[in-house]
Amino acid sequence: MQPDWYPAWRDDAFKQLVAKNAQLEKDFRLGHWPRYDYDLTAGKLLFSEQGIVKVVTEVQVAGSTSAKAGYWLWAWANSNMPGELLEDAKRVRSFGEDNGIDELAHPYVTDAGDDLEALGWELAGTMVRVCEALGAYRSLRGAGGGLYLILKSIKWAS
């Protein structure tokens, strides 16, 4: 279930995410660093080259996809995620509850088109829009899944 305005709103959120991520690529070379590491305890995503950290971001966890299970799982519904990195995901759940948008208010979202990566980016884009984040990043996980992180701040490492 969803309101009539939601599909166009979600499409616009995804377009905004694409533009934001393109700007992050231009300004901070995201997507081009040879290595990245995330520390969910500290809420950081670090990009490095030759063992030297170059870019530091603060993150919140949006959710994850699992090709094996065939769905998206919102971070707020994942008991393995640290609570302090779920504030924005909980805001999205509240937005979904307040507006009658099932895919934002229910723990799992399945993709009828079998393109979980696209679904992950679309839902991450929704979270970026609701929470006014800078962009999103996907960390690949085993068996075709991904962990989607929302970028709250970004800076060059000193």
C-alpha positions in Angstrom: 0.0 0.0 0.0 1.2 3.5 -0.8 -0.3 7.0 -1.5 -0.7 8.1 -5.1 2.2 10.6 -4.8 4.8 8.1 -3.6 6.0 6.5 -6.8 6.9 9.8 -8.4 8.4 11.0 -5.1 10.5 7.9 -4.9 11.7 8.2 -8.5 12.7 11.8 -7.8 14.5 10.7 -4.6 16.5 8.3 -6.7 17.4 11.0 -9.3 18.5 13.2 -6.4 20.7 10.4 -5.1 22.3 9.8 -8.5 23.1 13.6 -8.7 24.5 13.6 -5.1 26.6 10.6 -5.7 28.0 12.1 -8.9 29.0 15.2 -7.0 30.7 13.0 -4.3 32.6 11.2 -7.1 33.7 14.5 -8.5 34.6 16.2 -5.2 36.0 13.1 -3.3 36.7 10.5 -6.0 34.2 8.1 -4.3 34.0 4.9 -6.3 37.7 5.3 -7.5 39.7 4.6 -4.3 41.4 1.2 -4.4 40.2 0.4 -0.9 37.4 1.2 1.5 36.7 -0.1 5.0 33.7 0.5 7.2 33.6 0.4 11.0 30.0 0.1 12.2 31.1 0.5 15.8 32.5 4.0 15.0 30.0 4.7 12.3 32.7 5.5 9.8 33.4 4.6 6.2 37.1 5.2 5.2 38.6 5.3 1.7 42.3 4.7 1.3 45.1 4.3 -1.1 48.4 2.5 -0.4 47.4 2.0 3.2 46.8 5.8 3.8 43.3 7.0 4.6 42.3 9.7 2.2 38.5 10.3 2.8 36.5 9.9 6.0 32.7 9.7 6.1 30.2 9.4 8.9 27.5 6.9 8.1 24.1 5.5 9.0 23.0 2.1 7.8 20.0 2.1 5.4 19.6 -1.6 4.9 20.9 -4.7 3.0 20.0 -6.9 0.1 20.4 -10.6 0.0 20.3 -12.4 -3.3 19.9 -15.7 -1.5 16.9 -14.6 0.4 15.6 -12.3 -2.4 14.8 -9.2 -0.4 15.8 -5.9 1.1 16.0 -5.8 4.9 15.7 -2.3 6.5 18.5 -1.7 9.0 16.0 -0.9 11.8 14.8 -4.5 11.5 18.3 -6.0 11.6 19.3 -7.0 15.2 22.9 -7.3 14.1 23.2 -3.5 13.4 24.4 -1.1 16.1 21.6 1.0 17.5 23.4 4.3 17.1 23.6 3.8 13.3 19.8 3.2 13.0 18.4 6.7 13.8 17.9 7.7 10.2 16.5 4.3 9.2 14.0 4.7 12.1 13.1 8.1 10.7 12.3 6.5 7.3 10.1 3.9 9.1 8.2 6.7 10.9 7.8 8.5 7.6 6.4 5.3 6.0 4.0 4.8 8.9 2.9 8.4 8.9 2.2 8.3 5.2 0.9 4.8 4.7 3.9 3.6 2.7 4.3 -0.1 3.4 7.7 -0.6 1.8 9.2 1.9 4.3 7.3 0.7 7.3 7.7 -3.1 6.9 11.0 -4.9 7.7 11.4 -6.7 4.3 10.8 -5.5 0.8 10.8 -8.0 -2.1 11.5 -7.0 -5.7 9.1 -8.2 -8.2 11.6 -7.4 -11.0 14.4 -9.5 -9.5 16.8 -6.5 -9.5 17.8 -6.3 -5.9 20.6 -3.9 -6.5 18.2 -1.4 -8.2 15.8 -1.9 -5.3 18.6 -1.2 -2.8 19.6 2.0 -4.5 16.0 3.2 -4.8 15.3 2.6 -1.1 18.7 4.1 -0.1 17.7 7.1 -2.2 14.4 7.4 -0.3 16.4 7.4 3.0 18.8 10.0 1.6 15.9 12.2 0.7 13.9 11.8 4.0 17.1 12.4 6.1 18.7 15.0 3.9 21.9 13.0 3.6 24.9 13.7 1.3 24.6 10.4 -0.6 24.9 6.7 -0.3 27.4 3.9 -0.7 27.0 0.2 -1.3 29.4 -2.3 0.1 29.3 -5.6 -1.6 28.4 -8.7 0.5 28.6 -12.4 -0.3 26.2 -14.1 -2.6 25.2 -11.0 -4.6 24.1 -8.9 -1.6 25.0 -5.4 -0.5 25.1 -3.2 2.6 23.8 0.3 1.9 25.2 3.1 3.9 24.0 6.7 4.0 26.7 9.4 4.1 26.0 12.0 6.8 29.3 13.9 6.5 32.4 13.6 4.4 35.9 15.2 4.6 39.4 14.7 3.4 41.6 12.9 5.9 44.2 15.2 7.5 
